[in-house]
Amino acid sequence: MWLKECEESHDLCKESCRNSDLPQRVLDVSEDHTVKLISVQGRKGAYITLSNTWGTDAKYLLTATNKASLETGIPENTLPRTFMHAVQLERCLGISYLWIDALCIQQDSPHELDEQIAKMNNIFRRSSLTLFAGAGGTAHSGLEVMNKRGVLPVTVNIKNVSGSSSIEASKPSG
């Protein structure tokens, strides 16, 4: 409902939300239970960005070593909880592309890091929606819902054309 209102009511969003220049790489989440890294080569479309806390356990990163396996496709259930929640939410919203800096920028390439970090303002600005997962300490925390008192346990139900899906988020332990 909020995304639809944004796309229909905000002049800046009308143009950019569904027909933006895609970043250099995105995760294609259109296949059930699989996530694939793709190079878009100038394509346009809708995508969601995820901003999250990496924490000290930053092992889910795009590198020269794992790039081929990410391009072939990895099971969604092998992703950290925050990434998996973002994929599930994105599917419910009917958007096929997800941008996560850790998995869409090659982290062991200083040249690419410099180049893509300089473009992050536009990457976030052109996305249809940015998910901000700042409450958790790591990528394993999941998407949390916050109020003035802090993190609340919650189940988010999103209805889509094929039925209903839910994403459960709860207060991190510790």
Secondary structure in CASP SS format (residue, H / E / C, confidence):
PFRMAT SS
TARGET T0000
AUTHOR 0000-0000-0000
METHOD secondary structure of the structure
MODEL  1
M C 1.00
W H 1.00
L H 1.00
K H 1.00
E H 1.00
C H 1.00
E H 1.00
E H 1.00
S H 1.00
H C 1.00
D H 1.00
L H 1.00
C H 1.00
K H 1.00
E H 1.00
S H 1.00
C C 1.00
R C 1.00
N C 1.00
S E 1.00
D E 1.00
L C 1.00
P C 1.00
Q C 1.00
R E 1.00
V E 1.00
L E 1.00
D E 1.00
V C 1.00
S C 1.00
E C 1.00
D C 1.00
H C 1.00
T E 1.00
V E 1.00
K E 1.00
L E 1.00
I E 1.00
S E 1.00
V C 1.00
Q C 1.00
G C 1.00
R C 1.00
K E 1.00
G E 1.00
A C 1.00
Y E 1.00
I E 1.00
T E 1.00
L E 1.00
S E 1.00
N E 1.00
T C 1.00
W C 1.00
G C 1.00
T C 1.00
D C 1.00
A C 1.00
K C 1.00
Y C 1.00
L C 1.00
L C 1.00
T C 1.00
A C 1.00
T C 1.00
N C 1.00
K H 1.00
A H 1.00
S H 1.00
L H 1.00
E H 1.00
T H 1.00
G C 1.00
I E 1.00
P E 1.00
E H 1.00
N H 1.00
T H 1.00
L C 1.00
P C 1.00
R H 1.00
T H 1.00
F H 1.00
M H 1.00
H H 1.00
A H 1.00
V H 1.00
Q H 1.00
L H 1.00
E H 1.00
R H 1.00
C H 1.00
L H 1.00
G C 1.00
I C 1.00
S C 1.00
Y E 1.00
L E 1.00
W E 1.00
I E 1.00
D H 1.00
A H 1.00
L H 1.00
C H 1.00
I C 1.00
Q C 1.00
Q C 1.00
D C 1.00
S C 1.00
P H 1.00
H H 1.00
E H 1.00
L H 1.00
D H 1.00
E H 1.00
Q H 1.00
I H 1.00
A H 1.00
K H 1.00
M H 1.00
N H 1.00
N H 1.00
I H 1.00
F H 1.00
R H 1.00
R H 1.00
S C 1.00
S C 1.00
L E 1.00
T E 1.00
L E 1.00
F E 1.00
A E 1.00
G C 1.00
A C 1.00
G C 1.00
G C 1.00
T C 1.00
A C 1.00
H C 1.00
S C 1.00
G C 1.00
L C 1.00
E C 1.00
V E 1.00
M E 1.00
N E 1.00
K C 1.00
R C 1.00
G E 1.00
V E 1.00
L E 1.00
P C 1.00
V E 1.00
T E 1.00
V E 1.00
N E 1.00
I E 1.00
K E 1.00
N E 1.00
V C 1.00
S C 1.00
G E 1.00
S E 1.00
S E 1.00
S E 1.00
I E 1.00
E E 1.00
A E 1.00
S C 1.00
K C 1.00
P C 1.00
S C 1.00
G C 1.00
END
